[in-house]
Amino acid sequence: MTRRFDPRAMKVGVLSAALQELTPRDRRDAEIQAMVKANGNGAGSPTKYSAAHRDALLNREFDRIALASHGLGYERLDQLTMEVLLGVR
C-alpha cells in the first residue's frame, strides 16, 4: 500500500529526511548531505511513543555541557531545509 506524501504534521527535521528520500541523489544539496553525514541524526532510531520510552527519557541523565559543545548545526540544517522548500537554494 502506497501512502500519499503529507507534510502538514511533520517537524522540519523529519520533513528534511522525507525530502531527502524523495529527491534523486544527483539533485541533492552537497552542503546538506555533508552535514547529515557528519552529524548523523544524533537521536538514534525513531520509536513510537510508549510509557516505557517516556520513562527511559525522564530517567536519563543529560550532560548539558557535552550537548552544548555540539554547536548549532541543526539550526543551519533547518535553515538550509527551509531554503530548499522555498526554492531559493
ABEGO torsion letter per residue (X at the ends): XBBBBBAAABBAAAAAAAAAAABBAAABBAAAAAAAAAAEAGAEBBBBBBAAAAAAAAABBBBAAAAAAAEAAAAAAAAAAAAAAAGAX
